[in-house]
């Protein structure tokens, strides 16, 4: 190759090649997306698409993709197009294809009925082949041929019906069976990921640019699938929960808004069973825990980062807080049951639950507040000190306002955890599994003044109270249904309500953080 | 030549190091003439035999100088020569560094600021400071300027003050306007006092920091390379401002730029490597006819 072509910044004879490779990448992406949809049961594997069964269609696409990927490599290797491959596809790719080919060899020989030794032998032999074809030839062959052949094999397996919807295989040694409707999408996902990567490398003309494009495609596909799983999870709960949540929902009429699921209890008098007592229980629980943990946590963080001398003591506190944050919640629950309950009337109560969850939230609030306070630039403290402002006033009017967004982040994360916590509630707060509306905690109106100590009392805080995750747990494990007509629907509605409560707390936290960020920076 | 200078200065001004016999005899005869220098005007700050250690590091060695009021005193010298350390001693900002220990006296109007029982809040109200990089608070321009007086309780704002009828919005506005005008920033920001100060340009932020410092009505203003993070136009505005401020305030300014020192200051102190004050005199004298060969080398760019 002459020097002039090597340094060409624009390779202009590659348009058709690039278009073909781009098409292959796009097709791989589509196959990946449909495979993901099939895995999440959005698309049924048994339904025919345009008269062809889905697995067969997948097989044809994968076979075509595999063949074209091999062709891209060959065309580049034979110098029909001007690409910039490196001498080898590299060790990482070689290791990946070693593993892939080992799996292919083991699976195929297993299907043929070979024993353990035979499967291992065939797998190892194919692993060697995979390594050699990836590592030793030039990059354009090494990163296309092994990939293309794997994809084509997967395609053949689907096309020929060796693996299909009816396929099933009992797992030896486990009491479980693999079914075709899981295996087909997995095979499609895997093969399209491989062809997508390989096609993207061809699209970039191999070399540094090709690796770059290949990495992009891999990352996008993987991240996309993770997001899809998350969205799928929320969508699943929502779809299952909506009928229960909106059971008897109505606008207008005698009362402006009728939402019995959220406003009724589950007692015998309720025409439509609802979750009102548990909903109020969860809301009060979170509010109480935050009210307890935020002032104490932020206060401790201020002391540790502004006043205490950095040394062994602060180091020990840091280790202890990190340890507390990773302590299992059941341990907190036991502490609450053994320590708090005897001190609050010797029965499970709302306030015992609030404090237990407050203890759980405390370490996270402390850790994040400390980070946030340490991240406030020293320049602010210097500027304030140089104006003759005392340390406490500086902390109050400069350091803490600048740290609020960070503190809020910690509270948001913590609320998500404690709102769904079941074990501590089970041990400290109890309450009825199917409480009537009258069992809802009346914290707001429950305060009573008296002339003898403690002067203020609130019976609502001292009563056993239900909460959403606790009720859900009880419904599932105890299988109670009371007078609920459709327990399944009720339980899913309950789950969706819990999800929404957490999301509402998130929204409040995020809005707070946004407000203070805006105030600080513009 | 320069070697003897060093030895004599050190021997003469540092008790702790002891005086060797050979150097000791020459002390009386060749004590540099500038040590007798007395600037025009009343002495505002009298520094005597100031030593600063950061742990084992001897950052400032036996510095003595008198800083006259209502003038600009420049401190120049290469990086690490102790000029910023010296400046931070004048309002005890070094107290904020745990490892720092300070010996010697600094008298503000005849009162030692390092004696026991000094109220740091009062000291720093009288001796203000402007830092190298502009550091306004992430608050509105108005809040930045009135921050000091509000925290000192000189101006009452907030809900409680409003409820009890003690709020003085007019006084606050007047103070903000006066301070910003004195810092030559009023014209540029008068219509957006409630915007966040971080939205200002670097030069404007630095003048805001000066206004914030002026709002507590100090007697001395310490500036630590106030223009080093700014572009030439912003720098010249700051320099004009410094000259202007010297009519009412005692200004001590640390700078890397000798041109800046020559332009704005009335007297100049040269610190060279090792934390010693090598020469202190009228700015004109320092730049045209310095006594010490080392200072001449430094100023003409041969050293440092």
Interface residues (C-beta under 8 A of the other chain):
Chain A: X309 X377 X379 X380 X382 X383 X384 X385 X386 X387 X388 X389 X390 X393 X397 X398 X401 X402 X519 X520 X521 X522
Chain B: X91 X93 X96 X98 X120 X121 X122 X123 X124 X125 X128 X129 X131 X133 X135 X136 X137 X138 X139 X147 X148 X151 X152 X195 X196 X198 X199 X209 X212 X213 X216
